[in-house]
Amino acid sequence: MRILLHYDMDYSEPGLDVVSCPEEDDERLYELLSEAEVLWHVLRPFTAADMDRAPKLKLIQKLGSGVNTIDLDAAEERGIAVANMPGQNAQAVAETSLLLMLATLRRVVTFDRLTREGRGWPANPGLVGGEIAGRTVGLLGGGEIAGLLRGMLEAMGAEVLFTSRTPRPDDPAWRELDDLLRASDIVSVHIPLTGETRHLLDERRLALLPPGAVIVNTARGAVIDEAALVEALTSGHLGGAGLDVFEEEPVKATNPLLSLDNVVVMPHVAWVTTETWQRYFTVATENVRRLAAGEELLHRVR
């Protein structure tokens, strides 16, 4: 069974026929799709037109959890199964969310630049960092990533609140979204991108945050209205942001967020660890076996 890994890396497993293709190389992608029976999909959107180039395709296996980059209706129309793997990147994303909080609070990027320029000492008295301990952190989402991060933050002395689509009155940390925003010194996003969550954090909701608050996003860029975020950061209402994701990816060098000193950025790599890849390939390989055997797939979405 021919498997197409749509990512710039080599992977081999005894008994598997795997070929790889960088996400930016559409010419090679179109060439390989004609024989692909399974697509191991990462981030580059996979459209109905792409599926029409893959007459043998039986399964689109998302390496990760978010399937907003796959045309699910088109896959269903063509009889192509879609599966994901929720939770396999949870540890990496939770740790990166904490990293971005700390990097933003402690002005790591600015101090790194000044030190490399020979201007790091004595420290600029205006560059004062902050601590996690004693702050209130609001988590958007109540899934596995948010749960792991909550434990890390509480161990560091933060008060943690969270919101989720389903109310959890049994947990005193649960809040309605607007109430959570009003109370949070730091907000971290851990929800999928859907029609309901696009620009969930818009101008009105960003204004609910206390002055100097910090936003962290390792989920999907479009959950936050970027234009409103830029305005909140440049006006001084927000103290900073740590962003691994953007509305348009790859993010362009002209994106105004990249010019702000109070923003720490990464290129959608919160999930990229050796351990995550190992977990991904374990699930993906098992689903290939199940597909070949006619068994029920793990985490089938459509």
Secondary structure, DSSP 8 states (H G I E B T S, - for coil): -EEEE-SSS----TT-EEEE--TT-HHHHHHHHTT-SEEEE-SS-B-HHHHHT-TT--EEEESSS--TTB-HHHHHHTT-EEE--TTTTHHHHHHHHHHHHHHHHTTHHHHHHHHHTT--SS--TT-----STT-EEEEE--SHHHHHHHHHHHHTT-EEEEE-SS--TTSTTB--HHHHHHH-SEEEE-----TTTTT-B-HHHHHHS-TTEEEEE-S-GGGB-HHHHHHHHHTTSEEEEEES--SSSS--TT-GGGG-TTEEE-SS-TT--HHHHHHHHHHHHHHHHHHHHT---TTB--
